[in-house]
Amino acid sequence: MMKKTVGLVFADGMEYSPFEKFAEENRGVRSMRYGNESIEFTLEKGDREIRVIGVKCGIGKVNAASATALLISTDNADYIMNAGLSGAVSGCNREDIVLGTAYVECDYDLTAIGYKPGEKPDGQKYIYQADEMLLRLGSMSRGLMKGRLGTGDIFLADSVKKNYYKETFGINAFDMETGAIASVCDKCSVPFMSIRKISDDADDSAEGSYREMNDRQETCLTEVLSNIISRMFDEDSVWVN
């Protein structure tokens, strides 16, 4: 039996709950992983087996990075994906679902000592690319768009800062986790992609719009993730190593 492990990172309970219900339908087993709620199940097709682990990490970059690092180091995750809500910055609208093509750490700021916005010392990355295979499998789902995602440890509800991020980094949407997850995956050479639904316009109306959509606990992102995982069974490149 050939085996792979997919780790799924969710920030808050409302984003995690639809996946948890899906996992329960697949005989998912709940547990606490590194202090976080998690649920795990296994899917099989022929001689191929995919272990799926979902973790509710908590909101923000540190929570997301630590959960991702532990999924890779402790659970030997071969692939990492993330799903959640994002604020619109450019070229997308509320209710859109965006496949992240690149992930930018927008709030990294050493401009006071002569660096450009986002730029890190010694040529370290602050922009990360999505895995092409996961992006291709995600693109098979109808009605999705591709976009560049920005990340920072703030809930973006400021039109001035939103426009600054748009002009500086060329992002389409903004969240609080994807850049951190992508950074860990890049360092560990683990394929990553994020799928985000646009909940608000990242302006002074953002809080109400975000809460309204978050409270819905919609299943659409879980459906996209489950479809990608199902397609992985027939993707020979997944099973080469």
Summary of the structure (lengths in Angstrom):
residues: 241
radius of gyration: 17.2
end to end distance: 12.9
largest distance: 57.0
contacts: 846
relative contact order: 0.21
helix: 37%
strand: 31%
